[in-house]
Amino acid sequence: SSPMPFYYNRLMMERYGLIPRGLPSPSEGESAPTAPKPATSTSTNEISVVTMKCRGLNLKKYDPSANNKLAYAVEDELQSSPLFDRKETK
Protein backbone atom coordinates (compact mmCIF):
# COMPACT_ATOMS: atom_id res chain seq x y z
CA SER A 1 0.00 0.00 0.00
CA SER A 2 1.11 3.56 -0.58
CA PRO A 3 2.05 5.85 2.32
CA MET A 4 -0.77 7.91 3.80
CA PRO A 5 -0.49 11.66 3.04
CA PHE A 6 0.22 13.82 6.10
CA TYR A 7 -3.05 15.71 5.74
CA TYR A 8 -4.99 12.53 6.53
CA ASN A 9 -3.10 11.94 9.77
CA ARG A 10 -4.91 13.62 12.69
CA LEU A 11 -1.75 13.86 14.84
CA MET A 12 0.22 15.54 12.07
CA MET A 13 -2.62 17.97 11.41
CA GLU A 14 -2.79 18.92 15.11
CA ARG A 15 0.99 19.29 15.35
CA TYR A 16 1.23 21.71 12.46
CA GLY A 17 -1.90 23.73 13.23
CA LEU A 18 -4.01 22.48 10.36
CA ILE A 19 -6.95 21.85 12.71
CA PRO A 20 -8.18 25.11 14.30
CA ARG A 21 -8.20 25.12 18.10
CA GLY A 22 -11.52 24.40 19.72
CA LEU A 23 -12.88 22.47 16.74
CA PRO A 24 -13.21 18.70 16.85
CA SER A 25 -10.76 16.79 14.72
CA PRO A 26 -12.13 15.19 11.55
CA SER A 27 -11.73 11.66 12.89
CA GLU A 28 -13.81 12.30 16.04
CA GLY A 29 -17.03 12.58 14.03
CA GLU A 30 -18.64 15.12 16.34
CA SER A 31 -20.76 17.96 15.04
CA ALA A 32 -19.22 21.42 15.15
CA PRO A 33 -20.25 23.60 18.10
CA THR A 34 -22.72 26.39 17.34
CA ALA A 35 -20.68 29.09 19.06
CA PRO A 36 -16.92 28.93 19.51
CA LYS A 37 -15.67 29.02 23.08
CA PRO A 38 -13.18 31.75 23.93
CA ALA A 39 -9.78 30.12 23.66
CA THR A 40 -7.48 30.35 26.61
CA SER A 41 -4.22 31.21 24.99
CA THR A 42 -1.11 29.42 26.10
CA SER A 43 0.92 30.78 23.22
CA THR A 44 4.26 32.35 23.98
CA ASN A 45 3.59 34.82 21.17
CA GLU A 46 0.70 36.56 22.96
CA ILE A 47 1.41 39.86 24.68
CA SER A 48 -0.55 40.16 27.90
CA VAL A 49 1.19 43.07 29.66
CA VAL A 50 2.72 46.22 28.20
CA THR A 51 4.65 48.69 30.35
CA MET A 52 4.94 52.16 28.84
CA LYS A 53 7.10 55.07 29.89
CA CYS A 54 6.16 58.31 28.22
CA ARG A 55 8.59 61.17 28.04
CA GLY A 56 7.34 64.62 27.27
CA LEU A 57 8.05 68.30 27.53
CA ASN A 58 7.59 70.34 30.67
CA LEU A 59 4.56 72.48 29.86
CA LYS A 60 4.32 74.27 33.23
CA LYS A 61 5.52 77.59 31.80
CA TYR A 62 2.44 77.65 29.52
CA ASP A 63 -0.09 76.28 32.01
CA PRO A 64 0.63 75.12 35.58
CA SER A 65 -1.66 72.12 35.20
CA ALA A 66 -0.71 71.21 31.60
CA ASN A 67 1.52 68.26 32.58
CA ASN A 68 -1.28 66.67 34.61
CA LYS A 69 -3.86 67.36 31.91
CA LEU A 70 -1.68 65.66 29.31
CA ALA A 71 -1.00 62.62 31.52
CA TYR A 72 -4.70 62.16 32.30
CA ALA A 73 -5.66 62.64 28.65
CA VAL A 74 -3.29 59.83 27.61
CA GLU A 75 -4.64 57.59 30.40
CA ASP A 76 -8.25 58.31 29.38
CA GLU A 77 -7.52 57.48 25.74
CA LEU A 78 -5.89 54.17 26.67
CA GLN A 79 -8.75 53.25 29.00
CA SER A 80 -11.37 54.03 26.36
CA SER A 81 -9.59 51.88 23.76
CA PRO A 82 -11.04 48.38 23.22
CA LEU A 83 -7.48 47.07 22.94
CA PHE A 84 -6.76 47.66 26.62
CA ASP A 85 -8.38 46.41 29.82
CA ARG A 86 -9.87 49.48 31.52
CA LYS A 87 -9.39 48.04 35.02
CA GLU A 88 -5.71 47.28 34.47
CA THR A 89 -4.73 50.50 32.66
CA LYS A 90 -3.08 52.87 35.15
N, CA and C atoms as a LAMMPS dump frame, in Angstrom:
ITEM: TIMESTEP
0
ITEM: NUMBER OF ATOMS
270
ITEM: BOX BOUNDS ff ff ff
-5.0000000000000000e+02 5.0000000000000000e+02
-5.0000000000000000e+02 5.0000000000000000e+02
-5.0000000000000000e+02 5.0000000000000000e+02
ITEM: ATOMS id mol type element x y z
1 1 1 N 0.836 -1.182 0
2 1 2 C 0 0 0
3 1 3 C 0.88 1.244 0
4 2 1 N 0.351 2.318 -0.514
5 2 2 C 1.112 3.565 -0.582
6 2 3 C 1.06 4.282 0.762
7 3 1 N 2.056 5.118 1.048
8 3 2 C 2.053 5.85 2.317
9 3 3 C 0.877 6.829 2.385
10 4 1 N 0.365 7.016 3.594
11 4 2 C -0.768 7.914 3.804
12 4 3 C -0.267 9.367 3.799
13 5 1 N -0.902 10.245 3.036
14 5 2 C -0.49 11.656 3.041
15 5 3 C -0.64 12.261 4.439
16 6 1 N 0.227 13.221 4.769
17 6 2 C 0.221 13.816 6.102
18 6 3 C -1.104 14.471 6.442
19 7 1 N -1.819 14.989 5.446
20 7 2 C -3.049 15.709 5.737
21 7 3 C -4.204 14.78 6.088
22 8 1 N -3.988 13.471 6.047
23 8 2 C -4.994 12.526 6.527
24 8 3 C -4.659 12.02 7.922
25 9 1 N -3.521 12.385 8.445
26 9 2 C -3.104 11.941 9.766
27 9 3 C -3.495 13.012 10.785
28 10 1 N -4.392 12.665 11.705
29 10 2 C -4.906 13.619 12.686
30 10 3 C -3.785 14.198 13.551
31 11 1 N -2.838 13.373 13.988
32 11 2 C -1.751 13.859 14.84
33 11 3 C -0.863 14.863 14.105
34 12 1 N -0.586 14.6 12.848
35 12 2 C 0.223 15.543 12.074
36 12 3 C -0.534 16.854 11.856
37 13 1 N -1.83 16.764 11.618
38 13 2 C -2.625 17.975 11.409
39 13 3 C -2.653 18.822 12.672
40 14 1 N -2.789 18.177 13.845
41 14 2 C -2.786 18.922 15.106
42 14 3 C -1.419 19.545 15.36
43 15 1 N -0.366 18.8 15.089
44 15 2 C 0.987 19.286 15.352
45 15 3 C 1.305 20.543 14.557
46 16 1 N 0.88 20.596 13.323
47 16 2 C 1.232 21.714 12.456
48 16 3 C 0.115 22.743 12.301
49 17 1 N -0.875 22.696 13.196
50 17 2 C -1.9 23.729 13.234
51 17 3 C -2.877 23.711 12.084
52 18 1 N -3.076 22.564 11.469
53 18 2 C -4.015 22.485 10.357
54 18 3 C -5.447 22.307 10.835
55 19 1 N -5.624 21.946 12.106
56 19 2 C -6.951 21.854 12.711
57 19 3 C -7.077 23.049 13.649
58 20 1 N -8.031 23.952 13.421
59 20 2 C -8.181 25.11 14.304
60 20 3 C -8.474 24.675 15.735
61 21 1 N -7.954 25.421 16.69
62 21 2 C -8.197 25.124 18.105
63 21 3 C -9.675 25.231 18.414
64 22 1 N -10.133 24.36 19.278
65 22 2 C -11.52 24.4 19.72
66 22 3 C -12.466 23.631 18.826
67 23 1 N -12.03 23.244 17.637
68 23 2 C -12.877 22.473 16.744
69 23 3 C -12.531 21.001 16.88
70 24 1 N -13.519 20.122 16.757
71 24 2 C -13.215 18.697 16.846
72 24 3 C -12.396 18.267 15.637
73 25 1 N -11.554 17.284 15.841
74 25 2 C -10.757 16.793 14.721
75 25 3 C -11.648 15.992 13.787
76 26 1 N -11.278 15.867 12.525
77 26 2 C -12.13 15.19 11.549
78 26 3 C -12.424 13.742 11.901
79 27 1 N -11.517 13.066 12.594
80 27 2 C -11.733 11.657 12.889
81 27 3 C -12.652 11.434 14.087
82 28 1 N -12.941 12.47 14.877
83 28 2 C -13.806 12.301 16.038
84 28 3 C -15.264 12.148 15.64
85 29 1 N -15.67 12.726 14.528
86 29 2 C -17.027 12.578 14.032
87 29 3 C -18.075 13.346 14.811
88 30 1 N -17.674 14.311 15.6
89 30 2 C -18.638 15.118 16.342
90 30 3 C -19.09 16.286 15.483
91 31 1 N -20.292 16.791 15.773
92 31 2 C -20.756 17.965 15.042
93 31 3 C -20.051 19.2 15.584
94 32 1 N -19.899 20.19 14.749
95 32 2 C -19.217 21.419 15.152
96 32 3 C -20.08 22.183 16.149
97 33 1 N -19.47 22.815 17.144
98 33 2 C -20.249 23.601 18.101
99 33 3 C -20.882 24.807 17.42
100 34 1 N -22.02 25.26 17.954
101 34 2 C -22.717 26.388 17.337
102 34 3 C -21.99 27.7 17.575
103 35 1 N -21.421 27.865 18.756
104 35 2 C -20.678 29.085 19.06
105 35 3 C -19.304 28.695 19.576
106 36 1 N -18.248 29.29 19.035
107 36 2 C -16.916 28.933 19.513
108 36 3 C -16.703 29.429 20.934
109 37 1 N -16.006 28.632 21.72
110 37 2 C -15.674 29.019 23.085
111 37 3 C -14.456 29.929 23.032
112 38 1 N -14.37 30.909 23.921
113 38 2 C -13.176 31.751 23.931
114 38 3 C -11.965 30.899 24.29
115 39 1 N -10.966 30.944 23.453
116 39 2 C -9.783 30.119 23.655
117 39 3 C -8.889 30.74 24.715
118 40 1 N -8.455 29.911 25.638
119 40 2 C -7.479 30.346 26.608
120 40 3 C -6.124 30.179 25.957
121 41 1 N -5.467 31.26 25.741
122 41 2 C -4.222 31.209 24.994
123 41 3 C -3.07 30.793 25.888
124 42 1 N -2.33 29.825 25.425
125 42 2 C -1.112 29.421 26.103
126 42 3 C 0.084 29.679 25.205
127 43 1 N -0.124 30.48 24.19
128 43 2 C 0.924 30.776 23.225
129 43 3 C 1.964 31.703 23.84
130 44 1 N 3.199 31.461 23.504
131 44 2 C 4.264 32.347 23.975
132 44 3 C 4.348 33.603 23.125
133 45 1 N 3.57 33.657 22.05
134 45 2 C 3.587 34.821 21.169
135 45 3 C 2.548 35.863 21.547
136 46 1 N 1.732 35.612 22.555
137 46 2 C 0.697 36.561 22.961
138 46 3 C 1.259 37.544 23.972
139 47 1 N 0.983 38.812 23.755
140 47 2 C 1.414 39.858 24.684
141 47 3 C 0.264 40.121 25.639
142 48 1 N 0.516 39.946 26.937
143 48 2 C -0.553 40.158 27.903
144 48 3 C -0.339 41.414 28.739
145 49 1 N 0.896 41.877 28.861
146 49 2 C 1.189 43.071 29.656
147 49 3 C 2.154 43.955 28.876
148 50 1 N 1.843 45.247 28.841
149 50 2 C 2.724 46.224 28.202
150 50 3 C 3.002 47.318 29.221
151 51 1 N 4.267 47.598 29.459
152 51 2 C 4.647 48.686 30.353
153 51 3 C 5.17 49.826 29.492
154 52 1 N 4.553 51 29.649
155 52 2 C 4.937 52.161 28.843
156 52 3 C 5.517 53.242 29.732
157 53 1 N 6.569 53.867 29.25
158 53 2 C 7.1 55.067 29.887
159 53 3 C 7.028 56.16 28.843
160 54 1 N 6.312 57.205 29.161
161 54 2 C 6.164 58.313 28.219
162 54 3 C 7.038 59.47 28.679
163 55 1 N 7.737 60.029 27.746
164 55 2 C 8.59 61.174 28.038
165 55 3 C 8.047 62.361 27.261
166 56 1 N 7.906 63.456 27.933
167 56 2 C 7.343 64.618 27.266
168 56 3 C 8.057 65.892 27.655
169 57 1 N 7.511 66.98 27.213
170 57 2 C 8.046 68.297 27.526
171 57 3 C 7.417 68.82 28.806
172 58 1 N 8.139 69.675 29.499
173 58 2 C 7.589 70.337 30.667
174 58 3 C 6.769 71.527 30.175
175 59 1 N 5.472 71.443 30.365
176 59 2 C 4.562 72.476 29.861
177 59 3 C 4.106 73.45 30.946
178 60 1 N 4.754 73.422 32.114
179 60 2 C 4.319 74.275 33.227
180 60 3 C 4.444 75.765 32.926
181 61 1 N 5.377 76.151 32.07
182 61 2 C 5.516 77.586 31.8
183 61 3 C 4.341 78.115 30.981
184 62 1 N 3.62 77.233 30.291
185 62 2 C 2.441 77.648 29.523
186 62 3 C 1.162 77.551 30.346
187 63 1 N 1.091 76.503 31.164
188 63 2 C -0.088 76.282 32.009
189 63 3 C 0.369 75.422 33.186
190 64 1 N 0.153 75.872 34.418
191 64 2 C 0.633 75.122 35.582
192 64 3 C 0.076 73.691 35.68
193 65 1 N -1.077 73.462 35.106
194 65 2 C -1.661 72.118 35.197
195 65 3 C -1.557 71.338 33.879
196 66 1 N -0.784 71.837 32.928
197 66 2 C -0.706 71.209 31.602
198 66 3 C -0.109 69.806 31.655
199 67 1 N 0.906 69.591 32.49
200 67 2 C 1.516 68.26 32.579
201 67 3 C 0.497 67.228 33.065
202 68 1 N -0.26 67.593 34.095
203 68 2 C -1.28 66.668 34.613
204 68 3 C -2.388 66.44 33.594
205 69 1 N -2.806 67.502 32.925
206 69 2 C -3.859 67.36 31.911
207 69 3 C -3.432 66.401 30.804
208 70 1 N -2.186 66.529 30.368
209 70 2 C -1.679 65.657 29.312
210 70 3 C -1.609 64.204 29.785
211 71 1 N -1.108 63.988 30.988
212 71 2 C -0.998 62.623 31.517
213 71 3 C -2.374 61.978 31.645
214 72 1 N -3.351 62.717 32.153
215 72 2 C -4.703 62.161 32.304
216 72 3 C -5.387 61.967 30.954
217 73 1 N -5.078 62.811 29.992
218 73 2 C -5.657 62.637 28.654
219 73 3 C -5.144 61.353 28.002
220 74 1 N -3.853 61.074 28.159
221 74 2 C -3.29 59.829 27.613
222 74 3 C -3.915 58.627 28.314
223 75 1 N -4.026 58.698 29.636
224 75 2 C -4.637 57.595 30.395
225 75 3 C -6.085 57.368 29.971
226 76 1 N -6.846 58.438 29.802
227 76 2 C -8.25 58.309 29.383
228 76 3 C -8.367 57.672 28.004
229 77 1 N -7.491 58.057 27.085
230 77 2 C -7.524 57.477 25.736
231 77 3 C -7.207 55.985 25.773
232 78 1 N -6.218 55.598 26.566
233 78 2 C -5.886 54.173 26.666
234 78 3 C -7.022 53.385 27.306
235 79 1 N -7.649 53.952 28.329
236 79 2 C -8.746 53.251 28.998
237 79 3 C -9.979 53.143 28.119
238 80 1 N -10.192 54.083 27.231
239 80 2 C -11.368 54.029 26.364
240 80 3 C -11.138 53.15 25.133
241 81 1 N -9.905 52.727 24.912
242 81 2 C -9.594 51.876 23.762
243 81 3 C -10.048 50.439 24.027
244 82 1 N -10.646 49.779 23.037
245 82 2 C -11.045 48.379 23.22
246 82 3 C -9.845 47.43 23.254
247 83 1 N -8.664 47.915 22.937
248 83 2 C -7.476 47.069 22.935
249 83 3 C -6.862 46.903 24.317
250 84 1 N -7.313 47.704 25.284
251 84 2 C -6.757 47.659 26.624
252 84 3 C -7.849 47.361 27.637
253 85 1 N -7.467 46.691 28.72
254 85 2 C -8.383 46.414 29.823
255 85 3 C -8.474 47.666 30.687
256 86 1 N -9.675 48.222 30.789
257 86 2 C -9.868 49.478 31.519
258 86 3 C -9.44 49.363 32.978
259 87 1 N -9.717 48.221 33.603
260 87 2 C -9.386 48.045 35.022
261 87 3 C -7.881 47.977 35.262
262 88 1 N -7.145 47.471 34.302
263 88 2 C -5.707 47.282 34.475
264 88 3 C -4.871 48.44 33.947
265 89 1 N -5.478 49.372 33.217
266 89 2 C -4.733 50.503 32.664
267 89 3 C -4.591 51.576 33.73
268 90 1 N -3.348 51.892 34.085
269 90 2 C -3.085 52.869 35.153
270 90 3 C -2.143 53.936 34.659
